[in-house]
């Protein structure tokens, strides 16, 4: 928890990878305010979190043991088992296709939420572009599987509802609802993480140090809850996209 400043990882990227960042931004017609420092903290921290999670996965995989599992393996297996069982319960048939993606979503969101507790970093989920990017990835994922599992015609047909006479009315409403989903995911995650950070910073600025400890505990709680909600909604959206009438 802290005020705004450039993290060491952001400085590292700006020092050695400013050129590639400017080139990528230029492809999308975007120009950094400071060409010498195009990497922002929320961009750099996302990459740091992704690299960290991949490193943890590689280390745990290299030390997997059935006879003598370590504490980290126990924790990760328990978390994975929870996500897998939740996915199985909600998605049902064919759930195994989606466990990897949904588990990745959960751990990535959770890690980005929690990293704000480390003085050198800010939670990137406090910046709207980050939740929006995650929400769009989820949106693309469940629609892709909807088209793949049901075919374009059947997938689009289910937006018309079960009553043909009302399809002209229901179809545009369902399409609007479909495109509201990533907006809802974005606002929910962004607003909750930003609010928690701002409340804690306000008390720190007042010099009240005991209360921020309580709010830091609350930040941990909110981080888990928001990651769980994001994961659950992702699972529900996937379930709705791939479900067949016989199931």
TORBAPA-607883 format. One record per residue (C-alpha): residue number from 1; x, y, z. Coordinates in steps of 0.001 Angstrom, whole numbers, m for minus. Each point is the difference from the previous one (the first is absolute). Example, Ala and Ser with C-alpha at 12.3 -4.5 7.8 and 13.67 -1.06 7.14 Angstrom:
// residues 2
torlo_x_y_z
1_12300_m4500_7800
2_1370_3440_m660
// end
This chain:
// residues 247
torlo_x_y_z
1_0_0_0
2_1620_3255_m1051
3_m221_3064_m2101
4_831_35_m3666
5_3587_m600_m1021
6_1881_m1923_m2656
7_920_m3509_1080
8_3437_m1477_m600
9_m1442_m2358_m2619
10_m1595_2898_m1884
11_3336_1854_2
12_1709_m3145_m1268
13_m2400_m334_m2917
14_235_3685_m871
15_3773_m175_78
16_385_m3025_m2261
17_m3292_m476_m1875
18_m1290_3500_m706
19_511_m458_m3758
20_m2110_m3163_m358
21_m2734_1531_2175
22_m191_3112_m2186
23_m69_m2166_m3130
24_m2899_m2095_1332
25_m1938_3108_1033
26_587_1527_m3430
27_m1582_m3041_m1655
28_m3262_935_1744
29_373_3697_m736
30_884_836_3607
31_2910_2174_1038
32_1409_21_3519
33_7_3317_1859
34_3677_m587_727
35_1718_m1931_m2794
36_2983_m676_2269
37_m2274_m1595_2619
38_m2909_m1658_m1831
39_m476_m2742_2584
40_m2464_878_2755
41_m135_m1754_3369
42_m3215_m1836_m808
43_1467_m1315_m3261
44_3250_m1103_1598
45_m1641_m1548_3051
46_m2249_m2178_m2159
47_3063_m1387_m1728
48_1778_m462_3324
49_m2975_m1928_1425
50_m237_m2203_m3107
51_3730_m786_120
52_m174_m674_3739
53_m2919_m2419_m373
54_1764_m1847_m2823
55_3150_m258_2101
56_m1943_m1353_2989
57_m1738_m2539_m2246
58_3325_m1188_m1438
59_1606_m289_3446
60_m2937_m1875_1481
61_m203_m2297_m3011
62_3683_m875_308
63_m544_m944_3658
64_m3305_m1854_m252
65_m89_m2952_2354
66_m2739_m2493_791
67_1845_m1409_3007
68_1180_3246_1613
69_m1812_3065_m1374
70_1155_3359_1313
71_m2179_2701_1537
72_m71_2041_m3218
73_m1118_m3075_m1949
74_m2741_m632_2576
75_m1303_3566_m287
76_55_49_m3795
77_m1579_m3437_m289
78_m2775_1043_2362
79_m634_3199_m1969
80_65_m1864_m3306
81_m2338_m2664_1367
82_m2442_2670_1128
83_m41_1682_m3419
84_m275_m3361_m1776
85_m2912_m1175_2158
86_m1767_3356_m397
87_436_m168_m3770
88_m1279_m3572_m87
89_m3082_908_2028
90_m920_3047_m2091
91_1099_m987_m3504
92_m688_m3726_250
93_656_m1981_m3174
94_3315_963_m1602
95_1189_1990_3025
96_3567_m1293_m380
97_443_2163_m3099
98_m331_3127_2111
99_1740_m763_3301
100_3379_1337_m1162
101_m1395_3335_m1203
102_m2217_566_3037
103_2825_m930_2391
104_2312_2436_m1792
105_m2616_2754_265
106_m374_m585_3746
107_3704_m23_850
108_836_2901_m2321
109_m2727_2255_1412
110_824_m1024_3579
111_3727_649_m417
112_m614_3413_m1590
113_m2340_900_2853
114_2405_m1075_2744
115_3190_1454_m1438
116_m1134_3454_1117
117_866_m1029_3561
118_3694_m26_m950
119_1460_3513_425
120_1803_m120_m3360
121_m3189_m596_m1994
122_m3547_1165_m654
123_m2904_m2316_m794
124_m449_296_m3777
125_m3682_m874_419
126_m457_3547_1375
127_407_1262_m3570
128_m3032_m547_m2269
129_2025_m1210_m2991
130_1134_m3089_1917
131_m3415_m1344_1070
132_m1277_961_m3466
133_2717_m2084_m1656
134_m785_m2998_2206
135_m3738_422_m618
136_514_144_m3775
137_2128_m3154_160
138_m2842_m1754_1830
139_m2527_1387_m2504
140_2032_m1293_m2947
141_537_m3358_1701
142_m3577_m941_817
143_m1319_1233_m3359
144_2671_m1995_m1821
145_m1051_m3152_1835
146_m3658_793_m557
147_523_129_m3758
148_2270_m3055_100
149_m2287_m2202_2103
150_m3360_955_m1482
151_816_1370_m3418
152_m676_3605_m1105
153_m3704_m463_m769
154_m933_m1876_3184
155_2090_2267_2201
156_m1605_3153_m1364
157_m3422_m1636_32
158_43_m483_3772
159_43_3794_413
160_m3457_89_m1567
161_m1565_m1884_2906
162_m2278_m3038_40
163_m3104_1785_m1358
164_275_754_m3750
165_m2746_2630_146
166_2108_2087_2410
167_3362_m512_m1685
168_m142_3403_m1692
169_m191_1591_3443
170_2293_m2300_1991
171_2877_m252_m2487
172_1134_3668_155
173_m420_m3_3800
174_2135_m3116_363
175_2680_1401_m2326
176_120_3202_2056
177_224_m2103_3157
178_2838_m1990_m1582
179_2075_3104_m677
180_m732_1421_3454
181_1737_m2981_1617
182_3599_1193_m558
183_m1023_3495_1129
184_m1464_m1435_3197
185_3084_m2127_652
186_2234_3026_m532
187_m1892_2428_2224
188_m487_m2470_2846
189_3681_m926_292
190_1381_3482_m659
191_m2365_1838_2356
192_485_m2366_2940
193_3790_m83_m226
194_291_3775_m464
195_m2347_721_2902
196_1944_m2233_2375
197_3308_1605_m948
198_m1293_3551_328
199_m1507_m606_3444
200_3255_m1416_1329
201_2076_2814_m1502
202_m2325_2531_1611
203_605_m1432_3466
204_3758_m247_m591
205_26_3685_m1027
206_m1707_813_3309
207_2796_m1716_1858
208_m2318_m2629_1487
209_2173_m3088_m271
210_m2044_m2518_1945
211_m3092_335_m2183
212_1893_m596_m3280
213_1066_m3392_1375
214_m3677_m888_265
215_m634_1290_m3512
216_2964_m1970_m1332
217_m1684_m3106_1371
218_m3177_1156_m1687
219_1971_498_m3225
220_1059_m3660_133
221_m3608_m1058_565
222_m1302_2190_m2828
223_2776_m1273_m2290
224_m1095_m3603_495
225_m3707_837_m278
226_430_1977_m3224
227_2173_m2705_m1565
228_m2597_m2587_1007
229_m2896_2047_m1424
230_1886_601_m3267
231_728_m3726_m235
232_m3596_m983_800
233_m1479_2372_m2573
234_2490_m1263_m2573
235_m1095_m3568_754
236_m3680_919_m245
237_545_1743_m3342
238_1906_m3010_m1343
239_m2766_m2312_1208
240_m2671_2067_m1726
241_1969_63_m3231
242_751_m3727_m267
243_m3122_m1553_1537
244_m2129_m2208_m2232
245_m3719_m530_410
246_402_m3674_823
247_2168_989_2983
// end
